[in-house]
Each structure stands twice: as C-alpha cells, then as structure tokens.
Amino acid sequence: MDVAKELINQLDWHWNNQLRPRLEGLTDREYFWEPAPGTWSLRHRGTSDAPISVGGGAMALDYAFPEPVPAPLTTIAWRLCHMLVGVLGARNASHFGGPPVDYESYVYPETAAAALQQLDEAYARWLAGVTALGSEGLERPCGPAEGPWSEAAMGTLVLHINREVIHHGAEVSLLRDLYVHEHVPHYRR
C-alpha cells in the first residue's frame, strides 16, 4: 500500500466529493447565523461580548481562555476561520511556505465568499505540500514548530489535519442543514 497516496486521497476525496460541494452557495446570512444564544462568531471589531475577541482587521473572532465547559456553539464563520488559521494556515506556515498566521493578527474574511476563497487557497497549499512530502517526508519528524507534535512523524500530523478538516467540515455541513430547516420555507414542517 502506498501510504502517502492513501493519506492524500482520504482528504482529497472528502474535500471534492463531500465538503466543498456542501459549501457551494453559502450566503452571508448562513455564514453569520447564530443558532443559539451565546454563540461564538466572527463579529465586527468592538461588538463582541465574548471574554476575548481577536483579529487583525475589521472583524474579530470570539474566544475565551480557558474555553468554558461546555464550549459555546459556534457559527459557520467561526468554524471556517478556525480551519483557516488553526488547522490549515498554521501548518501551511510551518511546513509549506505559507504566510505566518495566528488568531490575534489574522485578517478574517468579512463575507462567506471571501472565506471560501481563502479556504480553497489554504487547502490547495496544504494538498500540494503534503503531496510533495512523499513517503520519506511523511516519516520525518514534524520539528519544533509543532510543539508537542515535534517528534511525531509528519504522517501523524497529516492524519490529524485530515481528521480536523473532516470533523469541522461536518460541523459546518450540519449548521447549513439546521439553517435551511429553520429559515427556508420549503423545508419547514
């Protein structure tokens, strides 16, 4: 079995056949929809009541440290921004020549269309980087940029990122389903 090929195919199949098609037509109303009181979101700077609000532009992401238990629900915008910064962006910066990113200084996308464009770019960089690793690259240690993962093989990190994209993509898909059933008359009972 070609492990490198299987790792790439696992995420790329999911991306092209499940997640990315489910994101087509995402509206700004869906992007910012708050399904419950106290939902964390991406907001215009200065409008959040979350304990921490971070970002480098006009928009800021709700946050708290330590995270409350249970953690608040999050909007599609919040989830996509997490994927842009913490899942794909940071790893692209550490391993594949992407620009440095962090939650505090990231200029978050103000629209669903901008978020999807940034997500497509981050995913394309990740896929190209992982593809270029090959079997030997997947076996080398992640290195100091990955903190507690530093001694783990790059293949272990790739598996982790696959899980993260699939996990958060499923959450976004569910939020889209809930939004449709709540806001589109055709779906109401």
N, C-alpha and C positions, 0 to 999 in steps of 0.2 A: 504494500500500500504506500502511496506517495502522500505522506502526512502533510507536507506543505500544501499540496494541491487540495487535499480534503479540507484543511483549515480555511483556505481561501474560498473554496466552493460553498462551505457551510454558510458563511456570512453573505457572500455574494448572491447565492440563490435566494436567501431570505430577503435581502435588500431588493432584488429585482422582481421577485415574484410575490412578495407579501408586503413588506413595509413601504417601500417607495410608492407602489401603486395606491396604497391606502392613504397616502399623504396628498395625492393629486386633488386639486380643488379646495385645499384648506383655505378657509376665509379668515380674515382678521377677527371676526366675531367669535369663531371657534377657537382661534389661537389664544385669545384672552378670556374666554368663557370660564367663569368660576362656578364649579358645580356645587359648592357648599360654602357656608360662612367660614371665614378664617383661612380660605385657600391661599396658598402662596402663589405668586405670579411674577411676571415681568411688568414693571409699572414705570410711569413717568417719574423721573427723579423727584423726590420730595413728597410723594403721595402715599408711600407705604407706611403701614403701622406694624410691620414685622420688626423684631428686635434688631435685625441687621438688614441693610439694603445696600447692595454692591453693584458696581458697574462703572465703566469709564466714559459713558456717553450720556445721552438724554434719557436712557432707560436704565433701571436698576432692578436687580433680582432679589426677591425676598429670601431671607435666610435667618438662621439662628445657630449659635454655637454655645453649648451643645444643642443638638437637634432635640426638640421636645419629643416626648413619648406619650401618645402616638404622634408621629410626624403629621403635619397638616397635609391635606390633599394638595396637589399641585396642578397648575393649568398645563395645557399643551405647550404654551410658550415657555413655561418654566422647564418642562421636560426636554424640549428641543434645545434650549440654552444649556442645560446640563450636558446633553450629548455633545454640543458644540465645544464646550470648554473642558469639562472634566473627563469625558470619555474619549473623544477623538482628538480634540485640539491639543490637550496637554501631551498626549502620546505622539501626535504628529510633530510637535515641537521638540520633544525629547529624542525621537528616533529617526524622523524622516524629513528634516529640514523645514518644518512648518514654523510659522512665526510664534514667538513666545506668547503664551496665554495664561491668564489667571482670572478668577472670578471677580476680583476687585477692579481690574482695569479693562476688562473686555468691553468692547462697544457692542452691546446686544442689539439684535435686529428688531426694528420697530414694527415690522409687518410680517405676516405669515410668508409672503413671497420672498422677502429678504432672508428669513430664517431657512426656508427650503433651499435657496440658492447657496447659502453658507454651509448648510448640511451636506448638500451634494458635493461641494468643493472639499470639505473636510473628509467625507467618505472616499472620494476619488484619491486624495493624497494617501489616506490610510491603506486603501486597497493596493495602490501602486507600491507603497513602501513594503507592505507585507509580501507582495508578490516578488519583489526584488530580493528579499531575505533568502529565499530558497531553503533547502533543508539544513545546510550548515548554519545559516543565520538564525534559524529558529532554535538551534541548540545552544547558541552563545548566551551568556548571562545578560540580563536587561541593563545592568550598570547602575551607577549611583543616582541617576535621575529618577529612578523608580522607588527610592526609599526602601520599604520593607520587601519589595519585589526585586531588589538589586541583584541578588544571587539566583533568582529564578530564571529559567530559560525564557528566551523571547517567545517561544511557542506557548508557554504557560500564560504570558501576558496576552498573546493573540487570542487564546481561548477565553480569557477573562473579558476582553473587549468584545468578542463575539457575543458572549452572554449578556453583557451590558447593553449592546445595541438591540439585541432581540428582546430583552426584558423591557427596556424603556420604550422601544417601538411598540410593543404590545400594550403598554400603558397608554400611549398616545392613541393607538387604534381604539381602545376601549373608550377613552374620553370622546373620541369622534362619534362612536356608536351612541353613547349617552346623550351627546349634544343633539344628534339627529332625532332621537326618540323624544327629546324634550322640546325641541324648537321647530321641527319641520312638521307641519300639519298632516301631511300624508302618512306619517308614521305614528301619529297619536291614536290612542285607543278610544 
